[in-house]
Amino acid sequence: MEKKATSNETEPLTSKKDVSGCSKGEDCKENGLLVRNPKSALRLVEDGNKVHPSQGDKGEAAQISNGYSGVPSSVPCNGEVEDAQGTAPAATTTTTTTTSTTCGAEAQQQLMELEDRETWSKKIDFLLSVIGYAVDLGNVWRFPYICYQNGGGAFLIPYTIMALFGGIPLFYMELALGQYHRNGCISIWRKICPIFKGIGFAICIIDLYVASYYNTIMAWAFYYLISSFTAELPWTSCTNPWNTGNCTNYFSKDNVSWSLHSISPAEEFYTRQVLQVHRSNGLDDLGGISWQLTLCLLLIFTIVYFSIWKGVKTSGKVVWVTATFPYIILFILLVRGATLPGAWRGVLYYLKPDWQKLLATEVWVDAAAQIFFSLGPGFGVLLAYASYNKFHNNCYQDALVTSTVNCLTSFVSGFVIFTVLGYMAEMRNEDVSEVAKDTGPSLLFITYAEAIANMPASTFFAIIFFLMLLTLGLDSTFAGLEGVITGVLDEFPHVWGKRRELFVLGLTIVCFLGSLATLTFGGAYVVKLFEEYATGPAVLTVVFLEAVAVSWFYGITQFCNDVKEMLGSAPGWYWRVCWVAISPLFLLFVTCSFLSNPPELRLFDYDYPYWTTVVGYCIGTSSVIFIPIYMVYRLVITPGTLKERILKSITPETATEIPFGDIRMNAV
C-alpha cells in the first residue's frame, strides 16, 4: 500500500493518479518520482535533458544507469523503499517504487546535508585555478635544469612518454573522481573504498608540510621584490655591509678576472643578507629567526587568507590575476632574453640532444618524477577543485587542456632561463655548463637575479620577475590549502560547515607557526630537507594506493561507468589500461627508484649529515602511516568475522547524491 506524504515533506512524492497510461515497455514520471517498468530500458527525461544509460540492466526497480535511482532530495532515513501495487489496464500487477519519508527531524537534517554544493561561477575560473595550481615555481627552475642535465632535447622523449602513460591519466582520474562524487580527499573514500580513507588524512598532512616550506620560498621572493624598489639593485655591487673580500663584480667597468674563489654580489646578497646562512652551523644549529622574512611570510599568509576564506567564489576571481600574470611576464622576459648577447649559446645548450642519455635509467626516473610533480595529483587539490564543478562538466577536455598548458609552460620557461644563462656565460667568458651549476631556488635568486641586475631597465625587470614568482606561488598555495579545507569541511560538515572563515583562519595560523623553523638563519637547510623527503616518496605512495583502490577495488568498470554518466561516453581502452596497470607501475617504478637511491643532500657548502636522511624518512613516513593505521582501525570497529569485516570495509558505504533538475540521483 502506498504511504501518504507526511508534513515533513516539502512536496508530494507520489500521486493517486493512475500510472497505467504509460505504454508497455516505457518509463513514466509522476510528480518527480521515476516509475520504471521492469522490462523497460533505462532512460530519464527531465526538461529535455537525457541521462545516458548504462550498458546493462541491473535489474533494480527505478534504477538509472550505473546504479543511480531517481528519488526526491528528501531521502528516507533508513535507505529503504517499499513496493506499491498498482493495477494495469490488462489486469496485471505492475510494481512501482515509492519513497518512505516519515523520518521527522532526521529527514530535515538530511535535507540540510543535501543542500546544493557551491560551484564555480564560471568554467574559466576552474580552468585558471587548475592551471595556476599545476604551473608553479618548479616549472620555472626545475624543468629547465632537469632537461639540460638529462640530455637536452633528447629528454623530451621520455618526458612525453611519461606524460602520456603516467601523468595525464592520473590527472584525469582525479578530476573525474572529484567531479563525480563531489567530495574532498577524506570523505570521498566512503563512496569508493572505505578502508582506504587513511589516504585522505595522509594527503592533508602532506599539504601542511608543503605549506610550511613552500611559502617561505615566496617570502624570499617578496624580500627581493621589496629590495627591487631602488635606483640601483642591492645585489649589483660589492660595497654593501654584507659583502666579503671574495665578492667579485665581473659586470663592472674595471677589468676584473673571475677566479676559483670568486663570489658574485648576487650570491652574497642571497646567502648573507636574505638567508643569512653564515649565522647558522647547519641543521643542528639553525640560529635565530629572521624578523624580515617573518614579516614577509606574515603578509603572504594574510593575502592567502583573504583570497580563500570565502571559498572558490573568491579564489576563482583572484586566479584571474595570479594565473594569467606569469604568462605576460614570461613572454616579456622571453623577448628580452632572446635579444641578449650570447643567448643562442644557452638555447643550444638547452636543446642539444644527447641520445646516449636515453640509455640511462635515471633519465627516465627524472622524467617520470618531473611530470608527476608538475601536474600534481595526490595533493587532494584536483579532487577538491573538481568537486565544485557541475556534474556534466567535460572534465576529460579539462584534463587534456590543463596538462598540455602545464607541459608547454615548462618547455617555454626553459628558453626564458637559458637565454639568460647564455648571456651570463658570454659575460663571464665561460661555458654555459659552468654558469648553470646552480639548481633549485638558487637558479632564480642568484643566477637569474644577477643577469637581470645588469640589464638596461634592471629595476623594472626585477620587479616584474619577482612579482611573477609571487603569483606563481600564490595560486599553488591557494590550491594546496583548499585541498585541506574541502577535505575537512566535507568530512566534518556539522562542526565546520558554517564556520569556514574560522577554520581557514586557524589553518593559516597553524601553517605560519609550522613555517617558523624555515625562517631561521639555517631555514634554507630545512626547506631543502622538506622538499626532498616530506613530499616526494609520500605523495608517490599515496597516489599509487589511490590508483590501486580506484582501479582494482572500486573497479575500473564501475569507474568508467561513472565517467560515462557524466560525459555521455565511457573512457576507451587506452585510459583503462593506463589506470589499471601502466600508471600504478609508473608510480611504483619512481617510488622504488627514489627509495633505493636516496638523494645526497648538499646546499651551498653544507653537506647534510647521515642522520638527516633518517629524519627525512621519518617526516615522510609520518603522513603515510595514517593509511595502515586507519585500515587497522576500520577492521577493528567493523562487526562480523574477519572475512565479513574485509568485505564491508572495501564496499562503498555512502550514496553519491547527484543533483539533476528538481530530483537527486542516489547510489543504491
Summary of the structure (lengths in Angstrom):
residues: 668
radius of gyration: 28.5
end to end distance: 22.5
largest distance: 107.5
contacts: 2287
relative contact order: 0.16
helix: 61%
strand: 7%
